[in-house]
Amino acid sequence: MVVKRLRWAGWLAALVALACGGVGCGEVGPSTLAAPEGSVSVVPREAVDGGPVAVDGGVQEARVSFTLPMAGQTFARSGLDMGDWVARVAVTVAVAGVHTLEIQVDGDPRERREVSAADETLELVLRGNGTRTLTAVGFDAAGIERARDTVAIEVTPPDDGSCHAMLDALGLDWEPASANRGIGDPVYVEPYFRSVAFRYVSNDAPTRMLMDCELAPRLDRLAAVLEEQGIDEAIHIGVYNYRCIGGGDPDTDDCSPSQHAYARAIDLWGFGLAGSDTEYVLERDWVISGGDTCPGTATDEADRVLHAIGCAMYEEAIFQIVLTPNYNAAHRNHFHVDMTEGSMFIGASVAGVDPAVPGLGH
C-alpha cells in the first residue's frame, strides 16, 4: 500500500512538472488535489475520530454539534411519563459527514439512528434531578466513531410535585374528600381515565371513586394498558374497605391491614371490549394452568387478553402486588392489585397454603 502511494505521488508530480514547464513550478500535495466533480474520494485508513470521510464530490470533515439544548440550560420536571414527573428536552444536533448518530445521557445510549438531515431532532425524557451530560456521537457507515459533542444541562424538581398537581397534569376530574380511616390523602375521582370508564360491578353506570390520591395515577397507567387491548371499560368490585386481610378490624384485631384499608388497591372483576357488548370476566374466562403465570398459555382470545393485562400490570410495575385467579380460591373471580411498598409479586399459590405469601391478600 505504501509503495503504491509513493509511486502514484511520484508519477503525479512528474506529470504536473511537465504540464507547468519543469520541476519546481509549484508544490503538489493533498491540499491541492481536488477530486473530479461527481466522484467519491477514498479516505485513508489512517483517518481518526473527527477526520475526513468520503462523500459525493470529495472529502468532508465529520462533525456533530448540539444546537439545542444550550450548555447550562435548565429544565424543570414539569411533564408526566409513566406516573413520574419528567423533564422533556428538545434536542437538535447539526451533523455533517457521518452516517449514524447516537445520543447518550450520562454515558448511556438513549437513541441511535441513521442520519437523514443536516439537523437531526428528537425529544429526551429525563427523570431525576441534577446535572445531566448529553453526548452526540457520529459514526461512519462502518460503525467507526468520527466525531462527538457534549453539553451539560440542569434538571430541576417540578414547581409543584404534589399528588394533587399530578392529577391536574393528567387531566383527571377530582376533588378532595373528607377524612376517612386509613386513607392518607383521600380524594374523589371521576371514573374516567383516558378512554376507559371504571364501573362498579353492580352499577349500571360508572360512579366517582374514593381512593388515596396516589392510586389515581396508577389507574391512568392501567388505562393505557387496557386501551392497547381494545378495552374501554374496567369493571371492579371495590377500592376502599377498612379491614384486615381476610377480614377483621385493623383498629381492634391483631391482623395485617389490607391495602384496601388505605384505599391503595382495587379489585378488577372484568373488562368490556370497546365497540361491543363483549365482556372478559376473570371467573369465567381466565384459564388456570400449570407453570408461570406470565406469560401463561392462552386458550382463547379472552384468556389471552386477561393474561396480557395481568402480566402488564406486573411487568410495567404499575402495581407492586398482582394477585390473579392462579393465586388462591379467594381470587378466582378478580385481579387484586395494590401498592404495597417494597414488594413486587405475581404468582400462583402453594398447595395447602392460603395465602401463599404472608401479608398478601385482598
Buried (B, 14 or more C-beta within 10 A) or exposed (E): EEEEEEEEBEEEBEEBBEEEEEEEEEEBEEEEEEBEEEEEBEBEEEBEEBBBBBBEBBBBEBBBBBEBBEEEEEBBBBBBEBBEBBBBBEBBBBBBBBBBBBBBBEEEEBBEEEBEEEEBEBEBBBEEBEEBEBBBBBBBEEEBBBBBBEBEBBBEEBEEEEBBBBBEBBEBEBEEBEEBEBBEBBBBBBBBBBEBBBBBBEEEEBEBBBBBBBBBBBBBBBBBBBBEBBBBBBBBBBBBBBBBBEEBEBEEEEBBBBBBBBBBBBBBBBBBBBEEEEBBBBEEBBBEBEEEBBEBEBEEEBBBBBBBBBBBBBEBEBBBBBBBBBBBEBBBBBBBBBBBEEBEBBBBBEEEEEBBBEEBBB
